[in-house]
Amino acid sequence: MVYFYVDDILLFGKPGSIPELEALAQRIEETYEIRRIKDANHYLNIRIVRDRPNRRLYLCLDQYIEKIVTQFHLEYAKQPFTPLSGQELIPYEGEATLGEINAYQIRVGSITYPATTLRPDIAFAAGKLAGFMQNPSPTHFKEALRVIAYLDATQHLTIKYSSITSQEINPSQETNLSQEINPSQETKPISRD
């Protein structure tokens, strides 16, 4: 498989596909200067955690979330259980200043990246808040900060990919998610298998 974004390229596949991937990398290298990383552990702010013995791969945005929490000084903010408060969001009858609009747009933009990559749990909130980009109210701004605080509270949620075996298909089998990966990596799957 080949993933690329502007000048970031990630090649990966099954062990049997290594010769083909190597040939592709060499062809790219003939035209462009590249830096090879044997085992990628980050790609586009996504942390990649491999559990090779159990054939699992976890993708997490925890470091990106820590960065935006720090950027917006929310390290000590109350951590909500939901992305939005449930308050009805309506168009602002007042007029936001250019500075308020810019600050709001930066925060919603920071929320949009996780919503469109690995955090479907905030996709509705990001879309709803994006509807007020031209004239955000103080309530809209507060809700954007709430989503970032929610991300902080849930920053170790991951998307998990794993191979499927006949044993894993049994719906009555209970899984202890806290023991699935090394606890020092502090990641948790978003949903149960």
C-alpha positions as CSV (number, residue, x, y, z in Angstrom):
1,M,0.0,0.0,0.0
2,V,1.1,3.5,-0.7
3,Y,-0.1,6.6,1.3
4,F,1.1,10.0,0.4
5,Y,0.4,13.6,1.4
6,V,2.4,16.3,-0.5
7,D,6.0,15.1,0.2
8,D,5.2,12.5,2.9
9,I,5.0,9.0,1.5
10,L,4.4,5.8,3.5
11,L,4.9,2.4,1.8
12,F,3.8,-0.8,3.6
13,G,2.6,-4.3,3.0
14,K,2.8,-7.9,3.9
15,P,6.3,-9.5,4.1
16,G,5.9,-11.0,0.7
17,S,5.5,-7.6,-0.9
18,I,8.8,-6.2,0.3
19,P,10.6,-6.7,-3.0
20,E,7.9,-4.8,-4.9
21,L,7.9,-2.0,-2.3
22,E,11.7,-1.8,-2.4
23,A,11.5,-1.5,-6.2
24,L,9.0,1.3,-5.9
25,A,11.1,3.1,-3.3
26,Q,14.1,2.9,-5.6
27,R,12.1,4.4,-8.5
28,I,11.0,7.3,-6.4
29,E,14.6,7.7,-5.1
30,E,15.8,8.1,-8.7
31,T,13.8,11.3,-9.1
32,Y,13.5,12.6,-5.5
33,E,15.7,12.9,-2.5
34,I,14.1,10.7,0.2
35,R,14.8,9.8,3.7
36,R,14.0,6.2,4.6
37,I,12.6,5.1,7.9
38,K,12.6,1.4,8.5
39,D,9.7,1.2,11.0
40,A,7.5,4.3,10.9
41,N,6.1,5.2,14.3
42,H,4.6,8.6,13.2
43,Y,2.9,9.8,10.0
44,L,1.1,13.1,9.7
45,N,0.8,13.6,13.4
46,I,-0.6,10.0,13.8
47,R,1.3,7.8,16.2
48,I,1.6,4.2,14.9
49,V,1.9,1.5,17.6
50,R,2.5,-2.1,16.4
51,D,1.8,-5.2,18.4
52,R,3.4,-7.6,15.9
53,P,3.1,-10.8,18.0
54,N,-0.7,-10.3,18.1
55,R,-0.9,-8.9,14.6
56,R,-2.4,-5.6,15.7
57,L,-1.8,-2.0,14.6
58,Y,-3.0,1.0,16.6
59,L,-3.3,4.6,15.3
60,C,-3.5,7.4,17.7
61,L,-3.5,11.2,17.7
62,D,-2.5,11.7,21.3
63,Q,0.6,13.8,20.6
64,Y,-1.2,16.1,18.2
65,I,-4.0,16.5,20.8
66,E,-1.4,17.3,23.5
67,K,0.0,20.0,21.2
68,I,-3.3,21.7,20.6
69,V,-4.3,21.5,24.2
70,T,-1.1,23.3,25.1
71,Q,-1.4,25.7,22.2
72,F,-4.8,26.9,23.5
73,H,-3.8,26.7,27.2
74,L,-6.4,24.0,28.1
75,E,-4.1,21.8,30.2
76,Y,-6.2,22.3,33.3
77,A,-9.6,22.7,31.7
78,K,-12.5,20.6,33.0
79,Q,-12.6,17.4,30.9
80,P,-16.1,16.8,29.6
81,F,-17.6,13.4,28.8
82,T,-19.1,14.5,25.5
83,P,-17.7,16.7,22.7
84,L,-20.6,19.2,22.8
85,S,-22.7,20.4,25.8
86,G,-26.0,19.7,24.1
87,Q,-26.9,23.4,24.1
88,E,-28.6,24.4,20.9
89,L,-26.2,26.2,18.7
90,I,-27.8,29.1,16.8
91,P,-26.5,31.8,14.5
92,Y,-25.0,34.8,16.4
93,E,-27.1,37.9,16.3
94,G,-24.2,40.1,17.2
95,E,-21.0,40.6,15.2
96,A,-17.7,38.9,16.0
97,T,-14.5,40.9,15.5
98,L,-11.9,39.8,13.0
99,G,-9.7,38.7,15.9
100,E,-12.5,36.6,17.4
101,I,-13.3,35.1,14.0
102,N,-9.6,34.2,13.4
103,A,-9.2,32.7,16.9
104,Y,-12.4,30.6,16.4
105,Q,-11.3,29.4,12.9
106,I,-7.9,28.3,14.2
107,R,-9.6,26.3,17.0
108,V,-12.2,24.7,14.7
109,G,-9.4,23.9,12.1
110,S,-7.5,22.2,14.9
111,I,-10.5,20.1,15.7
112,T,-11.3,19.2,12.0
113,Y,-8.0,17.3,11.5
114,P,-8.7,14.7,14.2
115,A,-12.4,14.6,13.1
116,T,-11.5,13.7,9.6
117,T,-8.7,11.2,10.3
118,L,-9.0,9.0,13.4
119,R,-11.7,10.5,15.7
120,P,-15.2,10.0,14.3
121,D,-16.6,10.6,17.8
122,I,-16.0,14.4,17.2
123,A,-17.0,14.5,13.5
124,F,-20.5,15.8,14.2
125,A,-19.2,18.5,16.6
126,A,-16.6,19.6,14.2
127,G,-19.1,19.9,11.4
128,K,-21.6,21.7,13.5
129,L,-19.0,24.3,14.7
130,A,-17.7,24.8,11.2
131,G,-21.1,26.2,10.3
132,F,-20.4,29.3,12.4
133,M,-16.9,30.2,11.0
134,Q,-18.0,33.5,9.5
135,N,-19.6,35.0,12.7
136,P,-19.0,32.9,15.8
137,S,-20.6,33.8,19.1
138,P,-19.0,33.5,22.5
139,T,-21.1,30.3,22.9
140,H,-19.7,28.8,19.7
141,F,-16.1,29.7,20.9
142,K,-16.9,28.0,24.3
143,E,-18.1,24.9,22.5
144,A,-15.0,24.7,20.4
145,L,-12.9,24.8,23.5
146,R,-15.1,22.1,25.0
147,V,-14.3,19.8,22.0
148,I,-10.6,20.4,22.5
149,A,-11.0,19.6,26.3
150,Y,-12.9,16.5,25.3
151,L,-10.1,15.4,23.0
152,D,-7.7,16.0,25.9
153,A,-9.8,13.7,28.1
154,T,-9.9,11.0,25.4
155,Q,-6.5,11.5,23.7
156,H,-5.4,7.9,24.2
157,L,-8.3,6.5,22.2
158,T,-7.1,4.6,19.1
159,I,-8.2,3.0,16.0
160,K,-7.2,-0.7,16.1
161,Y,-6.6,-2.9,13.1
162,S,-6.1,-6.6,13.5
163,S,-6.1,-9.8,11.7
164,I,-9.2,-11.9,12.0
165,T,-8.9,-15.5,13.1
166,S,-11.7,-18.0,13.7
167,Q,-11.2,-17.6,17.4
168,E,-11.7,-13.8,17.3
169,I,-15.1,-14.2,15.5
170,N,-16.7,-15.8,18.5
171,P,-19.2,-13.1,19.7
172,S,-19.4,-14.6,23.2
173,Q,-15.6,-14.2,23.8
174,E,-14.9,-11.4,26.2
175,T,-11.8,-9.2,25.5
176,N,-9.8,-7.4,28.2
177,L,-8.9,-4.3,26.3
178,S,-6.5,-3.0,29.0
179,Q,-4.2,-5.9,28.3
180,E,-4.2,-5.8,24.5
181,I,-1.1,-3.7,24.2
182,N,1.8,-2.6,26.4
183,P,0.3,-0.4,29.1
184,S,3.3,1.9,28.9
185,Q,2.0,3.0,25.5
186,E,-1.2,4.3,27.2
187,T,-3.5,3.8,24.3
188,K,-7.1,2.4,24.4
189,P,-9.2,1.2,21.5
190,I,-12.2,3.5,20.6
191,S,-14.6,0.6,20.4
192,R,-14.8,-3.0,21.5
193,D,-14.4,-5.8,19.0
